[in-house]
């Protein structure tokens, strides 16, 4: 079983795709690590990867040094979005 080290802004789906080549392995990876599929990961966390589902895709990520990191930086429950933007300050209208 191999180990993957998380980088900033990764969630378990990013790790699953890169390391196993298939998002569907997320459930198996979560179970192997005794965590939820929605667990908030921290840079430096080590995740055990039980198997490689699609070696062609995993090899592509490895060979091209691609590390998906699509997790949101904003803490859950933090106000945000269009309702909290101010025209000309945090929201710019361009023509």
VENSUL-V857883 format. One record per helix or strand of 2 or more residues. SS is the DSSP state (A for helix, B for strand). FROM is the first residue (numbers start at 0). LEN is the number of residues. Records with the same first field share a line. If there is no record, write none. Layout:
SS = FROM-LEN  FROM-LEN
This chain:
B = 1-4  45-4
A = 11-9  22-11  54-9  81-3
